[in-house]
Amino acid sequence: MNLLFVLILLSIAIYFIKIGLNDEYYSIFFILFIASLLPLLYHINNTIKSFIRPNQYGMLFIQTVDSILNIELFNNMLKSTFDDILKQIKTNAGLLIFYYQDNNEFRIFHQRNKKRKYIQDSKIENDNILFKVINTPKDILIKEKLNPSKYIEKQIIDELERLYGEIVIPIYYQNIFLGIIIIGEKKRDKNFTASEIRLLKTLASSIAILSVNSLFFKDILRKKEFEKEYDLATKVQKKFLPDADLKYGKIEVTVYHNTPSQMYREFYDIVQNDNANYKLRISAYKIQSDIKGISIFMPGIQAVLQTLASLSFSPSQCVSRLQHQIKVKNLIDEDMVIFQSTITQNGTFTFYNTGYPSPIIYKKSLKSLYSLNEQKSNKKEDLNLEPGDILIISCESFFRLINTNISQYFDIINNHSNEPLNKMKSILVNNLTKILDENDKLLILIRMEDAP
């Protein structure tokens, strides 16, 4: 706009020169005219930009919210307001004492007249007499109205003198006790007026709301940070997971893995081992506990198992060495169950299980479906698979459902045994998930084919 305006003025000037209006007075006139119009044009320019570029307001909003969420600003504002009120009612000293739930202790949040060392380390014992006698927001303690001849009130007077206090205002949020305000002696009049007490009660109410809101904001920020960490962990772990479908010589594998909880407790791995007669390594493992974030160990466990497998250790040796490393390094306190197996191109299936659901096998030649070692753990076993045989490795919920309804799922697998394995997986998953609605689902299907 500024450039366009200058071009228009130059055009007008050239036109005036051409018609003979080139007197020096006209030059002075144009200079003054332009100088007078520039502020107006600047205002118009900013007004138009405010309509066509509202992101400036968005940035301002973000900055404002960021400053509100910053707890340090809350603290500074609270201290400043408290000092201003003390000056307003002309007192020598004051204390803000809050209850901190994390440490289960009362601490002095802020004090005026710091020359007086009230309490060492700014702590007040939980059994302090002031906290014992305050039970409701209305329990305001005024030193001059207490009777020193009564034992309890004498204790209160002694404590107030120790803290250089004359009046105590409780801080409550609804029925939640958050702390107290202690006001010291007044500089002139010793009596607190009704309006001054109302002002202090209003301050206590505002502090309560402000404190609770700041705690809510802290929780919100922590949850947002936790969600970001989960998102990052999910992305990292997805990178470690192998492809869901694999054809390796005579062996075909397909996997259904669903964890909408944003954290993996059911974890699996499929590794092609070309250096060991085209063996396929298949693992499944799970942290038994529901502790959030524990699944971040899963890629590390996967890396250890892959390293041991590459050294041609058997499934039982891989698991025992992994368990030894976890115990020695004290990596995980929670129970972890592991299923480790190998399958060769001639159909030899070797597995070792430490509490994971047992594999279920469909024998095509025998027309049967059954589970292996249903009640056993720490079991090493070999199994010979024939062309058309299907192995099922699954999470606990899927295993229970299939194992308790063997005839039903035998019919499903038998009727679709000649169809693509991926299609059979879809049919099984649709049937299983209609009945179950749980997180962390895992289903691995392995089939021996007639020829590579």
C-alpha positions in Angstrom: 0.0 0.0 0.0 2.8 2.4 0.8 4.5 1.7 -2.5 1.3 2.2 -4.4 0.6 5.5 -2.6 4.1 6.7 -3.5 3.6 5.8 -7.1 0.3 7.7 -7.2 2.0 10.8 -5.8 4.8 10.5 -8.3 2.3 10.2 -11.1 0.4 13.3 -9.9 3.7 15.2 -9.6 4.8 14.3 -13.1 1.4 15.4 -14.4 1.6 18.8 -12.6 5.1 19.3 -14.0 3.9 18.6 -17.6 1.1 21.1 -17.3 3.5 23.7 -15.9 2.7 23.6 -12.2 6.3 23.2 -11.1 6.6 26.1 -8.8 8.7 25.6 -5.7 5.6 26.3 -3.5 4.0 23.2 -5.0 7.0 21.1 -3.9 6.7 22.4 -0.3 2.9 21.7 -0.5 3.4 18.1 -1.5 6.0 17.5 1.1 3.7 18.7 3.9 0.8 16.8 2.4 2.7 13.5 2.3 4.0 14.1 5.9 0.4 14.7 7.1 -1.0 11.6 5.4 1.6 9.1 6.5 0.3 8.5 10.0 -3.2 8.1 8.6 -2.0 5.6 6.0 0.0 3.7 8.7 -3.2 3.4 10.8 -5.2 2.3 7.7 -2.5 -0.2 6.8 -2.5 -1.8 10.3 -6.3 -2.0 10.3 -6.3 -3.9 7.1 -3.6 -6.2 8.2 -5.5 -7.0 11.3 -8.3 -8.3 9.1 -6.2 -10.2 6.6 -3.6 -11.5 9.1 -5.4 -12.6 12.2 -2.6 -14.9 13.1 -1.0 -12.0 15.0 -3.9 -12.1 17.4 -3.4 -15.9 17.6 0.2 -15.4 18.7 -0.9 -12.9 21.2 -3.4 -15.3 22.6 -0.8 -18.1 22.8 1.6 -15.8 24.7 -1.1 -14.8 27.1 -2.2 -18.4 27.8 1.5 -19.3 28.2 2.0 -16.6 30.8 -1.2 -17.7 32.7 0.0 -21.3 32.8 3.3 -20.3 34.2 3.1 -21.0 37.9 5.9 -18.6 38.7 3.7 -15.7 37.5 0.9 -16.9 39.9 3.4 -17.0 42.8 4.8 -13.5 42.1 1.3 -12.0 41.7 0.1 -13.6 44.9 3.2 -12.3 46.9 2.7 -8.8 45.4 -1.0 -8.7 46.2 -0.4 -9.9 49.8 2.3 -7.2 50.4 -0.1 -4.6 49.0 -2.9 -5.6 51.3 -0.5 -5.6 54.3 0.5 -2.0 53.4 -3.2 -1.1 53.0 -4.2 -2.2 56.5 -0.9 -0.8 57.9 0.6 -3.9 59.5 4.2 -4.7 60.3 4.4 -8.3 59.2 2.4 -11.2 57.7 2.7 -14.8 56.8 1.2 -17.1 54.1 1.3 -20.7 55.2 0.2 -23.4 52.8 -0.3 -27.1 53.1 1.8 -29.1 50.6 0.2 -32.5 49.9 3.3 -33.9 48.2 5.3 -33.7 51.4 2.4 -33.7 53.8 3.7 -30.6 55.6 3.0 -27.0 56.2 5.5 -24.5 54.9 5.7 -20.7 54.9 5.1 -19.7 51.3 5.7 -16.0 51.8 6.5 -13.7 54.6 6.8 -9.9 55.0 9.4 -8.4 57.3 12.0 -11.1 56.5 14.3 -9.7 59.2 12.4 -11.9 61.7 13.4 -15.5 61.4 10.0 -17.1 62.2 10.7 -20.8 61.9 13.8 -22.7 60.8 13.6 -24.0 57.2 10.2 -22.3 56.9 8.4 -25.4 58.2 5.6 -25.7 60.7 4.7 -28.9 62.4 1.4 -30.6 61.4 0.3 -30.8 65.0 0.6 -27.0 65.5 -2.2 -25.7 67.7 -3.4 -23.2 65.1 -4.2 -26.1 62.7 -5.9 -28.1 65.4 -8.4 -25.3 66.3 -9.3 -24.3 62.7 -12.0 -26.6 61.3 -14.1 -24.4 59.1 -13.6 -21.2 56.9 -15.3 -19.2 59.6 -12.8 -20.1 62.4 -11.0 -16.7 62.4 -8.6 -16.3 65.4 -8.1 -12.8 66.8 -5.5 -12.6 69.6 -7.1 -9.7 71.5 -10.3 -11.6 71.9 -8.7 -14.8 73.3 -8.8 -15.5 77.1 -5.3 -16.3 78.5 -6.9 -18.0 81.5 -8.1 -20.8 79.3 -5.5 -23.4 78.5 -6.3 -23.9 74.8 -6.6 -20.2 74.2 -3.4 -19.6 76.1 -1.6 -22.0 73.8 -3.0 -20.1 70.8 -1.8 -16.8 72.2 1.7 -18.2 72.8 1.9 -19.5 69.3 0.7 -16.2 67.8 3.3 -14.3 69.8 6.0 -16.7 68.5 4.9 -15.9 65.0 4.4 -12.2 65.7 0.7 -12.5 64.7 -2.4 -10.8 65.8 -5.1 -12.4 63.6 -5.4 -15.8 61.7 -7.6 -16.2 58.6 -8.1 -19.8 57.3 -7.7 -20.6 53.6 -10.4 -23.0 52.4 -11.5 -24.2 49.0 -15.0 -25.5 49.7 -14.3 -28.0 52.4 -10.6 -28.4 51.6 -8.1 -26.8 54.1 -5.2 -25.2 52.2 -3.5 -23.1 54.8 -3.7 -19.9 56.8 -3.0 -16.2 56.7 -1.3 -14.7 59.7 -1.3 -10.9 60.1 1.0 -9.1 62.5 0.6 -6.0 64.6 -0.8 -2.9 63.2 1.4 0.2 63.0 -1.1 2.5 64.6 -4.5 1.2 65.7 -4.4 -2.2 67.4 -7.9 -3.2 66.5 -8.8 -4.6 63.2 -11.9 -3.1 61.7 -14.7 -5.2 60.2 -13.8 -4.0 56.7 -10.2 -5.0 57.1 -11.3 -8.5 58.2 -13.6 -8.7 55.2 -10.7 -7.8 53.0 -8.5 -10.5 54.5 -11.3 -13.1 54.1 -11.7 -12.1 50.4 -8.0 -12.5 50.0 -8.1 -16.0 51.6 -11.0 -16.9 49.2 -9.1 -15.6 46.2 -5.9 -17.4 47.3 -7.8 -20.7 47.6 -9.3 -20.4 44.1 -5.9 -19.3 42.6 -4.1 -22.2 44.3 -6.6 -24.8 43.2 -6.5 -23.5 39.6 -2.8 -23.5 39.6 -2.8 -27.1 40.7 -5.3 -27.9 37.9 -3.0 -26.2 35.4 -0.1 -28.2 36.7 -2.0 -31.4 36.3 -3.0 -30.4 32.7 0.6 -29.6 31.8 1.8 -32.9 33.3 -0.9 -34.8 31.4 0.0 -33.1 28.1 3.7 -33.9 28.7 2.8 -37.5 29.5 0.7 -37.7 26.3 3.6 -36.5 24.3 5.9 -39.1 25.9 3.4 -41.8 25.1 3.0 -40.6 21.5 6.8 -40.7 21.2 7.0 -44.1 22.8 4.3 -45.4 20.4 6.1 -44.1 17.3 9.4 -45.5 18.5 7.9 -48.9 19.3 6.0 -49.1 16.0 9.4 -48.7 14.3 10.6 -51.8 16.1 7.7 -53.9 15.2 8.1 -56.2 12.2 5.7 -56.2 9.2 2.4 -57.9 9.9 2.7 -60.2 6.9 5.7 -62.4 5.9 6.3 -65.2 3.5 9.7 -66.9 4.2 10.3 -70.1 2.1 7.6 -72.6 3.1 6.6 -70.5 6.1 3.8 -67.9 6.0 3.1 -65.6 8.9 0.4 -63.0 9.5 -0.1 -60.9 12.6 -3.0 -58.9 14.1 -1.7 -56.4 16.8 -3.9 -53.7 18.2 -3.1 -51.6 21.3 -5.4 -48.5 21.4 -4.1 -47.7 24.9 -1.1 -45.9 23.4 1.3 -48.3 25.1 2.5 -51.8 24.2 2.4 -54.5 26.8 1.7 -57.2 24.2 4.9 -57.2 22.1 6.0 -59.5 19.3 8.9 -60.0 17.0 9.6 -62.0 13.8 13.2 -62.4 12.6 14.5 -64.1 9.5 17.7 -66.0 10.3 19.3 -66.8 7.0 22.5 -68.0 8.6 20.7 -70.9 10.4 19.1 -73.0 7.6 16.4 -70.4 6.9 15.0 -70.5 10.4 12.3 -68.1 11.4 12.4 -66.7 15.0 9.1 -65.8 16.5 8.7 -64.1 19.9 5.8 -62.8 22.0 6.2 -61.3 25.5 4.3 -59.1 27.9 4.7 -57.1 31.1 2.1 -58.6 33.5 1.5 -55.3 35.3 -0.5 -52.4 34.0 2.0 -49.8 35.1 2.1 -47.0 32.5 5.3 -46.5 30.6 6.8 -49.9 31.5 6.4 -51.0 27.8 9.3 -48.7 26.9 11.6 -51.6 27.9 10.1 -53.8 25.1 12.4 -52.6 22.2 15.4 -53.3 24.5 14.1 -56.8 25.3 13.6 -57.3 21.5 17.2 -56.2 20.8 18.6 -58.6 23.4 16.6 -61.6 22.0 17.6 -60.8 18.5 21.3 -60.6 19.5 21.1 -63.9 21.3 19.2 -65.5 18.4 21.9 -64.3 15.9 24.4 -66.2 18.0 22.4 -69.4 17.3 21.2 -69.8 20.9 18.2 -72.1 21.3 14.9 -70.5 22.5 15.4 -71.8 26.0 19.0 -70.4 26.1 17.8 -67.0 24.8 15.1 -66.7 27.4 17.3 -67.9 30.3 20.1 -65.5 29.4 17.6 -62.6 29.0 16.1 -63.3 32.4 19.6 -63.4 33.9 20.5 -60.0 32.4 17.2 -58.5 33.7 17.9 -59.9 37.2 21.6 -58.8 37.3 20.9 -55.3 36.0 17.7 -55.0 38.0 15.9 -53.6 35.0 12.3 -54.5 35.6 10.6 -55.2 38.9 7.4 -56.4 37.2 6.8 -60.0 36.1 7.3 -60.6 32.4 6.2 -63.7 30.4 8.0 -64.7 27.3 7.3 -67.1 24.4 10.3 -67.7 22.2 10.3 -70.1 19.3 12.1 -71.1 16.0 10.6 -72.8 13.0 12.6 -74.4 10.2 11.8 -74.9 6.5 11.2 -78.6 7.1 8.6 -77.8 9.8 10.5 -78.3 13.0 8.9 -76.0 15.6 10.9 -75.5 18.8 9.6 -73.2 21.6 10.2 -72.2 25.2 7.5 -70.7 27.3 7.6 -68.9 30.6 4.0 -68.3 31.4 2.8 -66.9 28.0 -0.4 -68.5 26.7 0.4 -71.8 25.0 0.3 -72.1 21.3 -2.7 -73.7 19.6 -2.2 -75.9 16.6 -4.4 -76.9 13.8 -3.4 -80.3 12.3 -4.9 -80.5 8.8 -4.2 -84.2 8.4 -5.8 -85.1 11.7 -8.6 -82.6 11.4 -8.0 -81.4 15.0 -7.4 -78.2 17.0 -5.7 -78.3 20.4 -3.4 -76.3 22.7 0.1 -77.4 23.7 1.2 -77.6 27.4 -1.9 -75.7 28.6 -1.0 -76.0 32.2 2.8 -75.9 32.0 5.4 -73.2 32.0 9.2 -73.1 31.5 8.5 -75.9 29.0 10.8 -76.8 26.1 9.2 -78.7 23.3 9.7 -79.6 19.7 6.8 -80.1 17.2 6.8 -81.2 13.6 4.5 -79.2 11.3 3.2 -80.7 8.1 2.0 -78.8 5.0 -1.3 -77.1 5.8 -0.8 -77.1 9.6 -1.5 -73.8 11.3 0.0 -72.5 14.6 -1.8 -69.8 16.6 0.1 -67.7 19.2 -2.2 -65.2 20.9 -2.7 -62.9 23.9 -4.4 -64.4 27.0 -7.9 -63.2 26.2 -7.8 -64.6 22.7 -6.3 -67.9 24.0 -9.0 -68.4 26.6 -11.8 -67.7 24.1 -10.4 -70.1 21.5 -9.4 -72.8 24.0 -12.9 -72.9 25.6 -14.6 -73.0 22.3 -12.4 -75.4 20.4 -15.1 -77.0 18.2 -16.4 -73.6 17.1 -13.0 -72.2 16.1 -12.0 -75.6 14.6 -14.9 -75.2 12.2 -13.8 -71.7 11.3 -10.2 -72.6 10.6 -11.0 -75.9 8.9 -13.5 -74.3 6.6 -11.0 -71.6 5.5 -7.8 -73.7 5.7 -7.2 -73.5 1.9 -7.8 -69.7 1.7 -5.2 -67.0 2.0 -3.9 -66.8 5.6 -4.6 -63.1 5.7 -8.3 -63.8 5.0 -8.4 -66.4 7.8 -6.9 -63.9 10.2 -9.6 -61.3 9.3 -12.4 -63.9 9.9 -10.9 -64.9 13.3 -10.3 -61.4 14.5 -13.8 -60.3 13.5 -15.2 -63.2 15.5 -12.9 -62.7 18.5 -13.3 -58.9 18.8 -17.1 -59.1 18.7 -16.9 -61.0 22.0 -13.9 -59.3 23.6 -13.4 -55.6 24.1 -10.0 -55.3 25.7 -6.8 -53.4 24.9 -3.5 -55.0 23.8 -4.7 -57.7 21.4 -2.3 -60.0 19.7 -2.9 -62.9 17.2 -0.1 -64.6 15.2 -0.9 -67.2 12.6 1.8 -69.4 11.2 1.2 -71.9 8.3 3.4 -74.4 6.6 3.0 -74.4 2.8 3.6 -77.3 0.4 6.4 -75.5 -1.5 8.4 -72.3 -1.2 
